[in-house]
Amino acid sequence: MFGTIFTFELKRWLKNPAFYIYVAIFFGLSLLLMGSSLGIFDSFKTTTSSNAMANSPIALNGMLNGLSVFIYFLLPSIIGASVYRDFKYNMHTILFSYPFSKWDYLMSKFLSSLLVVIIITLFVGLGAFLASFLDSANLPYPFAY
């Protein structure tokens, strides 16, 4: 029963527009932050205390740790909504009549929602990776003067 609930919740989140909105926000944030630290924007420069490369492991770690603060707000909104949805639509009385344990139910809900958060977090790294391929000479007018 664990696998059934897990796949149902995962499919439900992948059909939800909120998932794609979260992905776009975090992807865009990481793309802009990494692009800014690479010097894509002429008028906005980030300053560092050392001459380290913008895509060095320590710089990437600092950027990902900075964005992880926003991930902390994302965790309760996704995981809490997954469990609360059944109680909101009064499905909990029907679900608890099926032959599965409370542990299977809660762990499948939690782990499927956690996987959704991990997928969203992976787009932060993808945005940082793709920002390293941006070139200010090839961007349209608002970005390159």
N, CA and C atoms as an extended XYZ file, in Angstrom:
435
Properties=species:S:1:pos:R:3:atomname:S:1:resname:S:1:resid:I:1 pbc="F F F"
N         0.819       -1.191        0.000 N   MET     1
C         0.000        0.000        0.000 CA  MET     1
C         0.867        1.261        0.000 C   MET     1
N         2.081        1.135        0.519 N   PHE     2
C         3.010        2.270        0.546 CA  PHE     2
C         3.279        2.778       -0.868 C   PHE     2
N         3.587        1.867       -1.788 N   GLY     3
C         3.903        2.241       -3.159 CA  GLY     3
C         2.732        2.889       -3.881 C   GLY     3
N         1.536        2.431       -3.605 N   THR     4
C         0.353        2.984       -4.256 CA  THR     4
C         0.123        4.430       -3.840 C   THR     4
N         0.193        4.682       -2.551 N   ILE     5
C        -0.015        6.043       -2.058 CA  ILE     5
C         1.137        6.944       -2.494 C   ILE     5
N         2.352        6.412       -2.461 N   PHE     6
C         3.530        7.189       -2.853 CA  PHE     6
C         3.428        7.647       -4.309 C   PHE     6
N         3.111        6.726       -5.217 N   THR     7
C         3.014        7.095       -6.633 CA  THR     7
C         1.822        8.004       -6.902 C   THR     7
N         0.717        7.797       -6.190 N   PHE     8
C        -0.440        8.675       -6.368 CA  PHE     8
C        -0.098       10.102       -5.962 C   PHE     8
N         0.555       10.264       -4.818 N   GLU     9
C         0.918       11.602       -4.356 CA  GLU     9
C         1.944       12.253       -5.272 C   GLU     9
N         2.890       11.478       -5.742 N   LEU    10
C         3.907       12.018       -6.646 CA  LEU    10
C         3.270       12.482       -7.962 C   LEU    10
N         2.372       11.677       -8.516 N   LYS    11
C         1.678       12.066       -9.747 CA  LYS    11
C         0.806       13.296       -9.528 C   LYS    11
N         0.195       13.364       -8.355 N   ARG    12
C        -0.660       14.498       -8.047 CA  ARG    12
C         0.143       15.780       -7.959 C   ARG    12
N         1.318       15.719       -7.350 N   TRP    13
C         2.155       16.919       -7.256 CA  TRP    13
C         2.719       17.311       -8.606 C   TRP    13
N         3.021       16.352       -9.447 N   LEU    14
C         3.560       16.684      -10.760 CA  LEU    14
C         2.496       17.254      -11.701 C   LEU    14
N         1.217       17.067      -11.381 N   LYS    15
C         0.135       17.675      -12.152 CA  LYS    15
C        -0.284       19.025      -11.582 C   LYS    15
N         0.178       19.344      -10.397 N   ASN    16
C        -0.206       20.578       -9.715 CA  ASN    16
C         0.581       21.757      -10.277 C   ASN    16
N        -0.101       22.858      -10.629 N   PRO    17
C         0.629       24.012      -11.154 CA  PRO    17
C         1.548       24.666      -10.124 C   PRO    17
N         1.271       24.487       -8.844 N   ALA    18
C         2.125       25.071       -7.813 CA  ALA    18
C         3.541       24.499       -7.881 C   ALA    18
N         3.669       23.234       -8.254 N   PHE    19
C         4.983       22.618       -8.405 CA  PHE    19
C         5.802       23.345       -9.466 C   PHE    19
N         5.181       23.639      -10.589 N   TYR    20
C         5.892       24.297      -11.683 CA  TYR    20
C         6.171       25.765      -11.367 C   TYR    20
N         5.317       26.382      -10.581 N   ILE    21
C         5.577       27.752      -10.142 CA  ILE    21
C         6.784       27.776       -9.210 C   ILE    21
N         6.844       26.837       -8.269 N   TYR    22
C         7.999       26.742       -7.371 CA  TYR    22
C         9.279       26.468       -8.154 C   TYR    22
N         9.206       25.567       -9.129 N   VAL    23
C        10.376       25.254       -9.949 CA  VAL    23
C        10.844       26.496      -10.694 C   VAL    23
N         9.909       27.243      -11.287 N   ALA    24
C        10.282       28.441      -12.042 CA  ALA    24
C        10.885       29.504      -11.139 C   ALA    24
N        10.340       29.671       -9.939 N   ILE    25
C        10.862       30.682       -9.016 CA  ILE    25
C        12.272       30.328       -8.583 C   ILE    25
N        12.495       29.105       -8.161 N   PHE    26
C        13.817       28.723       -7.676 CA  PHE    26
C        14.830       28.641       -8.804 C   PHE    26
N        14.408       28.190       -9.978 N   PHE    27
C        15.304       28.165      -11.127 CA  PHE    27
C        15.701       29.587      -11.513 C   PHE    27
N        14.723       30.475      -11.577 N   GLY    28
C        15.001       31.866      -11.927 CA  GLY    28
C        15.873       32.567      -10.906 C   GLY    28
N        15.614       32.321       -9.631 N   LEU    29
C        16.443       32.927       -8.585 CA  LEU    29
C        17.895       32.481       -8.687 C   LEU    29
N        18.105       31.204       -8.851 N   SER    30
C        19.484       30.717       -8.928 CA  SER    30
C        20.155       31.180      -10.218 C   SER    30
N        19.400       31.251      -11.309 N   LEU    31
C        19.950       31.733      -12.568 CA  LEU    31
C        20.379       33.195      -12.443 C   LEU    31
N        19.540       34.010      -11.812 N   LEU    32
C        19.871       35.415      -11.654 CA  LEU    32
C        21.016       35.627      -10.666 C   LEU    32
N        21.012       34.883       -9.568 N   LEU    33
C        22.096       35.042       -8.594 CA  LEU    33
C        23.435       34.611       -9.168 C   LEU    33
N        23.444       33.505       -9.846 N   MET    34
C        24.692       33.026      -10.435 CA  MET    34
C        25.124       33.926      -11.590 C   MET    34
N        24.173       34.367      -12.386 N   GLY    35
C        24.504       35.288      -13.466 CA  GLY    35
C        25.045       36.597      -12.941 C   GLY    35
N        24.506       37.049      -11.838 N   SER    36
C        24.997       38.281      -11.229 CA  SER    36
C        26.407       38.116      -10.687 C   SER    36
N        26.681       36.996      -10.076 N   SER    37
C        28.029       36.785       -9.548 CA  SER    37
C        29.048       36.531      -10.657 C   SER    37
N        28.585       36.098      -11.821 N   LEU    38
C        29.479       35.914      -12.962 CA  LEU    38
C        29.704       37.200      -13.746 C   LEU    38
N        28.959       38.257      -13.408 N   GLY    39
C        29.144       39.539      -14.068 CA  GLY    39
C        28.350       39.701      -15.337 C   GLY    39
N        27.210       39.039      -15.451 N   ILE    40
C        26.390       39.139      -16.655 CA  ILE    40
C        25.764       40.531      -16.754 C   ILE    40
N        25.343       41.070      -15.638 N   PHE    41
C        24.692       42.371      -15.628 CA  PHE    41
C        25.756       43.443      -15.402 C   PHE    41
N        25.836       44.395      -16.304 N   ASP    42
C        26.877       45.415      -16.220 CA  ASP    42
C        26.672       46.360      -15.047 C   ASP    42
N        25.445       46.727      -14.778 N   SER    43
C        25.212       47.710      -13.731 CA  SER    43
C        25.181       47.090      -12.342 C   SER    43
N        24.939       45.794      -12.241 N   PHE    44
C        24.892       45.137      -10.945 CA  PHE    44
C        26.054       44.164      -10.836 C   PHE    44
N        26.912       44.401       -9.895 N   LYS    45
C        28.043       43.503       -9.648 CA  LYS    45
C        27.999       43.069       -8.188 C   LYS    45
N        28.227       41.815       -7.970 N   THR    46
C        28.353       41.355       -6.603 CA  THR    46
C        29.813       41.410       -6.223 C   THR    46
N        30.051       41.749       -5.001 N   THR    47
C        31.435       41.855       -4.554 CA  THR    47
C        31.767       40.683       -3.663 C   THR    47
N        32.963       40.214       -3.781 N   THR    48
C        33.449       39.148       -2.923 CA  THR    48
C        34.727       39.624       -2.260 C   THR    48
N        35.072       39.006       -1.164 N   SER    49
C        36.264       39.419       -0.441 CA  SER    49
C        37.528       38.765       -0.987 C   SER    49
N        37.383       37.864       -1.924 N   SER    50
C        38.547       37.197       -2.479 CA  SER    50
C        38.432       37.158       -4.000 C   SER    50
N        39.482       36.688       -4.622 N   ASN    51
C        39.483       36.572       -6.077 CA  ASN    51
C        39.051       35.184       -6.536 C   ASN    51
N        38.232       34.509       -5.770 N   ALA    52
C        37.796       33.154       -6.104 CA  ALA    52
C        36.889       33.180       -7.331 C   ALA    52
N        36.895       32.113       -8.045 N   MET    53
C        36.028       31.985       -9.210 CA  MET    53
C        34.569       31.952       -8.756 C   MET    53
N        33.685       32.486       -9.582 N   ALA    54
C        32.269       32.534       -9.226 CA  ALA    54
C        31.640       31.148       -9.234 C   ALA    54
N        32.203       30.230      -10.000 N   ASN    55
C        31.648       28.881      -10.019 CA  ASN    55
C        32.557       27.885       -9.293 C   ASN    55
N        33.321       28.389       -8.357 N   SER    56
C        34.147       27.501       -7.543 CA  SER    56
C        33.250       26.760       -6.549 C   SER    56
N        33.706       25.660       -6.007 N   PRO    57
C        32.872       24.903       -5.077 CA  PRO    57
C        32.442       25.708       -3.856 C   PRO    57
N        33.324       26.545       -3.329 N   ILE    58
C        32.953       27.323       -2.144 CA  ILE    58
C        31.931       28.397       -2.482 C   ILE    58
N        32.038       28.996       -3.676 N   ALA    59
C        31.057       30.005       -4.084 CA  ALA    59
C        29.697       29.367       -4.367 C   ALA    59
N        29.705       28.208       -5.010 N   LEU    60
C        28.446       27.504       -5.262 CA  LEU    60
C        27.803       27.051       -3.958 C   LEU    60
N        28.617       26.608       -3.029 N   ASN    61
C        28.095       26.200       -1.726 CA  ASN    61
C        27.466       27.387       -1.012 C   ASN    61
N        28.088       28.538       -1.083 N   GLY    62
C        27.524       29.727       -0.450 CA  GLY    62
C        26.204       30.136       -1.077 C   GLY    62
N        26.114       30.054       -2.403 N   MET    63
C        24.868       30.408       -3.065 CA  MET    63
C        23.755       29.412       -2.728 C   MET    63
N        24.082       28.129       -2.743 N   LEU    64
C        23.070       27.122       -2.422 CA  LEU    64
C        22.640       27.210       -0.965 C   LEU    64
N        23.572       27.535       -0.074 N   ASN    65
C        23.193       27.713        1.325 CA  ASN    65
C        22.329       28.947        1.514 C   ASN    65
N        22.586       29.982        0.730 N   GLY    66
C        21.737       31.162        0.801 CA  GLY    66
C        20.321       30.887        0.318 C   GLY    66
N        20.203       30.093       -0.720 N   LEU    67
C        18.871       29.754       -1.229 CA  LEU    67
C        18.169       28.692       -0.390 C   LEU    67
N        18.916       27.987        0.442 N   SER    68
C        18.276       26.961        1.271 CA  SER    68
C        17.367       27.573        2.331 C   SER    68
N        17.561       28.839        2.637 N   VAL    69
C        16.654       29.511        3.562 CA  VAL    69
C        15.246       29.528        2.983 C   VAL    69
N        15.144       29.727        1.681 N   PHE    70
C        13.828       29.725        1.042 CA  PHE    70
C        13.257       28.317        0.936 C   PHE    70
N        14.115       27.335        0.875 N   ILE    71
C        13.654       25.941        0.847 CA  ILE    71
C        12.975       25.593        2.173 C   ILE    71
N        13.435       26.192        3.258 N   TYR    72
C        12.810       25.943        4.559 CA  TYR    72
C        11.362       26.412        4.585 C   TYR    72
N        11.027       27.431        3.805 N   PHE    73
C         9.634       27.859        3.705 CA  PHE    73
C         8.851       26.963        2.758 C   PHE    73
N         9.540       26.324        1.850 N   LEU    74
C         8.896       25.453        0.882 CA  LEU    74
C         8.500       24.109        1.503 C   LEU    74
N         9.304       23.613        2.418 N   LEU    75
C         9.038       22.307        3.033 CA  LEU    75
C         7.662       22.225        3.694 C   LEU    75
N         7.303       23.125        4.606 N   PRO    76
C         5.979       22.970        5.229 CA  PRO    76
C         4.823       23.212        4.270 C   PRO    76
N         5.034       24.049        3.263 N   SER    77
C         3.924       24.314        2.354 CA  SER    77
C         3.616       23.100        1.477 C   SER    77
N         4.612       22.332        1.132 N   ILE    78
C         4.360       21.150        0.295 CA  ILE    78
C         4.006       19.935        1.148 C   ILE    78
N         4.793       19.659        2.169 N   ILE    79
C         4.541       18.469        2.982 CA  ILE    79
C         3.259       18.626        3.792 C   ILE    79
N         3.042       19.805        4.350 N   GLY    80
C         1.815       20.031        5.119 CA  GLY    80
C         0.573       19.980        4.253 C   GLY    80
N         0.670       20.519        3.051 N   ALA    81
C        -0.490       20.508        2.151 CA  ALA    81
C        -0.838       19.098        1.715 C   ALA    81
N         0.155       18.242        1.621 N   SER    82
C        -0.094       16.870        1.192 CA  SER    82
C        -0.926       16.104        2.218 C   SER    82
N        -0.604       16.294        3.481 N   VAL    83
C        -1.352       15.592        4.530 CA  VAL    83
C        -2.681       16.285        4.801 C   VAL    83
N        -2.677       17.611        4.770 N   TYR    84
C        -3.893       18.365        5.089 CA  TYR    84
C        -4.984       18.194        4.036 C   TYR    84
N        -4.616       17.909        2.813 N   ARG    85
C        -5.581       17.796        1.723 CA  ARG    85
C        -6.640       16.738        2.011 C   ARG    85
N        -6.246       15.609        2.582 N   ASP    86
C        -7.219       14.557        2.882 CA  ASP    86
C        -8.201       14.989        3.952 C   ASP    86
N        -7.743       15.728        4.928 N   PHE    87
C        -8.628       16.201        5.980 CA  PHE    87
C        -9.510       17.345        5.486 C   PHE    87
N        -9.025       18.112        4.540 N   LYS    88
C        -9.797       19.223        3.991 CA  LYS    88
C       -11.015       18.723        3.225 C   LYS    88
N       -10.839       17.657        2.477 N   TYR    89
C       -11.931       17.106        1.677 CA  TYR    89
C       -12.623       15.930        2.362 C   TYR    89
N       -12.396       15.723        3.656 N   ASN    90
C       -13.010       14.671        4.468 CA  ASN    90
C       -12.777       13.278        3.899 C   ASN    90
N       -11.595       13.069        3.342 N   MET    91
C       -11.231       11.751        2.821 CA  MET    91
C       -10.611       10.879        3.901 C   MET    91
N       -10.225       11.473        5.023 N   HIS    92
C        -9.524       10.700        6.043 CA  HIS    92
C       -10.397        9.599        6.633 C   HIS    92
N       -11.707        9.801        6.699 N   THR    93
C       -12.567        8.751        7.240 CA  THR    93
C       -12.636        7.557        6.290 C   THR    93
N       -12.624        7.813        5.008 N   ILE    94
C       -12.641        6.727        4.029 CA  ILE    94
C       -11.274        6.047        3.965 C   ILE    94
N       -10.216        6.854        3.981 N   LEU    95
C        -8.870        6.280        3.868 CA  LEU    95
C        -8.515        5.396        5.053 C   LEU    95
N        -8.934        5.786        6.228 N   PHE    96
C        -8.583        4.995        7.410 CA  PHE    96
C        -9.397        3.706        7.503 C   PHE    96
N       -10.384        3.523        6.626 N   SER    97
C       -11.122        2.259        6.608 CA  SER    97
C       -10.449        1.213        5.723 C   SER    97
N        -9.444        1.629        4.932 N   TYR    98
C        -8.709        0.694        4.094 CA  TYR    98
C        -7.665       -0.051        4.923 C   TYR    98
N        -7.238       -1.218        4.459 N   PRO    99
C        -6.302       -2.029        5.259 CA  PRO    99
C        -4.837       -1.605        5.084 C   PRO    99
N        -4.490       -0.435        5.493 N   PHE   100
C        -3.076       -0.039        5.535 CA  PHE   100
C        -2.815        0.642        6.864 C   PHE   100
N        -1.578        0.582        7.263 N   SER   101
C        -1.235        1.124        8.565 CA  SER   101
C        -1.043        2.637        8.499 C   SER   101
N        -1.106        3.249        9.643 N   LYS   102
C        -0.907        4.688        9.728 CA  LYS   102
C         0.520        5.052        9.319 C   LYS   102
N         1.458        4.164        9.633 N   TRP   103
C         2.862        4.383        9.272 CA  TRP   103
C         3.043        4.425        7.754 C   TRP   103
N         2.428        3.467        7.049 N   ASP   104
C         2.515        3.458        5.580 CA  ASP   104
C         1.900        4.716        4.982 C   ASP   104
N         0.762        5.116        5.524 N   TYR   105
C         0.061        6.291        5.009 CA  TYR   105
C         0.905        7.557        5.204 C   TYR   105
N         1.356        7.786        6.410 N   LEU   106
C         2.097        9.018        6.696 CA  LEU   106
C         3.470        9.031        6.043 C   LEU   106
N         4.150        7.896        6.030 N   MET   107
C         5.477        7.865        5.414 CA  MET   107
C         5.407        8.008        3.894 C   MET   107
N         4.400        7.438        3.269 N   SER   108
C         4.276        7.601        1.821 CA  SER   108
C         3.941        9.042        1.468 C   SER   108
N         3.090        9.678        2.258 N   LYS   109
C         2.789       11.090        2.030 CA  LYS   109
C         4.033       11.943        2.238 C   LYS   109
N         4.738       11.689        3.332 N   PHE   110
C         5.919       12.479        3.660 CA  PHE   110
C         7.027       12.286        2.631 C   PHE   110
N         7.332       11.052        2.282 N   LEU   111
C         8.442       10.795        1.360 CA  LEU   111
C         8.140       11.255       -0.068 C   LEU   111
N         6.901       11.156       -0.501 N   SER   112
C         6.580       11.665       -1.831 CA  SER   112
C         6.686       13.186       -1.862 C   SER   112
N         6.254       13.850       -0.811 N   SER   113
C         6.382       15.307       -0.750 CA  SER   113
C         7.833       15.728       -0.616 C   SER   113
N         8.605       14.968        0.130 N   LEU   114
C        10.031       15.268        0.260 CA  LEU   114
C        10.742       15.098       -1.082 C   LEU   114
N        10.359       14.099       -1.855 N   LEU   115
C        10.931       13.914       -3.190 CA  LEU   115
C        10.584       15.094       -4.101 C   LEU   115
N         9.384       15.636       -3.966 N   VAL   116
C         8.992       16.808       -4.744 CA  VAL   116
C         9.868       18.004       -4.364 C   VAL   116
N        10.137       18.190       -3.074 N   VAL   117
C        11.001       19.287       -2.627 CA  VAL   117
C        12.428       19.079       -3.138 C   VAL   117
N        12.904       17.855       -3.148 N   ILE   118
C        14.253       17.564       -3.653 CA  ILE   118
C        14.329       17.862       -5.154 C   ILE   118
N        13.283       17.532       -5.891 N   ILE   119
C        13.263       17.831       -7.327 CA  ILE   119
C        13.316       19.338       -7.553 C   ILE   119
N        12.558       20.097       -6.761 N   ILE   120
C        12.585       21.551       -6.875 CA  ILE   120
C        13.968       22.082       -6.534 C   ILE   120
N        14.606       21.508       -5.530 N   THR   121
C        15.942       21.942       -5.130 CA  THR   121
C        16.973       21.617       -6.210 C   THR   121
N        16.776       20.548       -6.945 N   LEU   122
C        17.692       20.215       -8.034 CA  LEU   122
C        17.680       21.274       -9.133 C   LEU   122
N        16.553       21.942       -9.295 N   PHE   123
C        16.487       23.004      -10.292 CA  PHE   123
C        17.296       24.225       -9.881 C   PHE   123
N        17.588       24.371       -8.599 N   VAL   124
C        18.488       25.441       -8.153 CA  VAL   124
C        19.884       25.184       -8.714 C   VAL   124
N        20.345       23.969       -8.603 N   GLY   125
C        21.649       23.614       -9.163 CA  GLY   125
C        21.663       23.704      -10.674 C   GLY   125
N        20.568       23.328      -11.311 N   LEU   126
C        20.490       23.421      -12.765 CA  LEU   126
C        20.531       24.875      -13.227 C   LEU   126
N        19.863       25.754      -12.495 N   GLY   127
C        19.898       27.172      -12.834 CA  GLY   127
C        21.289       27.756      -12.682 C   GLY   127
N        21.998       27.352      -11.632 N   ALA   128
C        23.373       27.825      -11.444 CA  ALA   128
C        24.283       27.286      -12.543 C   ALA   128
N        24.057       26.053      -12.949 N   PHE   129
C        24.863       25.467      -14.011 CA  PHE   129
C        24.627       26.172      -15.347 C   PHE   129
N        23.364       26.409      -15.672 N   LEU   130
C        23.052       27.042      -16.951 CA  LEU   130
C        23.453       28.514      -16.984 C   LEU   130
N        23.542       29.154      -15.826 N   ALA   131
C        23.971       30.558      -15.786 CA  ALA   131
C        25.423       30.697      -16.203 C   ALA   131
N        26.205       29.667      -16.026 N   SER   132
C        27.611       29.759      -16.421 CA  SER   132
C        27.772       29.773      -17.945 C   SER   132
N        26.724       29.417      -18.679 N   PHE   133
C        26.780       29.460      -20.137 CA  PHE   133
C        26.225       30.755      -20.711 C   PHE   133
N        25.688       31.627      -19.854 N   LEU   134
C        25.183       32.914      -20.336 CA  LEU   134
C        26.355       33.797      -20.740 C   LEU   134
N        26.157       34.542      -21.788 N   ASP   135
C        27.191       35.454      -22.249 CA  ASP   135
C        26.562       36.833      -22.378 C   ASP   135
N        27.147       37.823      -21.749 N   SER   136
C        26.548       39.153      -21.751 CA  SER   136
C        26.562       39.785      -23.135 C   SER   136
N        27.446       39.371      -24.006 N   ALA   137
C        27.490       39.945      -25.357 CA  ALA   137
C        26.330       39.454      -26.209 C   ALA   137
N        25.780       38.310      -25.904 N   ASN   138
C        24.710       37.749      -26.717 CA  ASN   138
C        23.321       38.017      -26.139 C   ASN   138
N        23.248       38.711      -25.028 N   LEU   139
C        21.950       38.979      -24.419 CA  LEU   139
C        21.318       40.223      -25.036 C   LEU   139
N        19.995       40.337      -24.994 N   PRO   140
C        19.347       41.522      -25.555 CA  PRO   140
C        19.652       42.787      -24.744 C   PRO   140
N        19.143       43.902      -25.207 N   TYR   141
C        19.470       45.234      -24.686 CA  TYR   141
C        19.373       45.395      -23.166 C   TYR   141
N        18.324       44.950      -22.466 N   PRO   142
C        18.235       45.247      -21.035 CA  PRO   142
C        19.388       44.668      -20.222 C   PRO   142
N        20.044       43.636      -20.714 N   PHE   143
C        21.090       43.005      -19.921 CA  PHE   143
C        22.495       43.493      -20.280 C   PHE   143
N        22.747       43.755      -21.533 N   ALA   144
C        24.078       44.160      -21.946 CA  ALA   144
C        24.003       45.547      -22.584 C   ALA   144
N        24.754       46.456      -22.081 N   TYR   145
C        24.710       47.840      -22.584 CA  TYR   145
C        25.813       48.087      -23.570 C   TYR   145
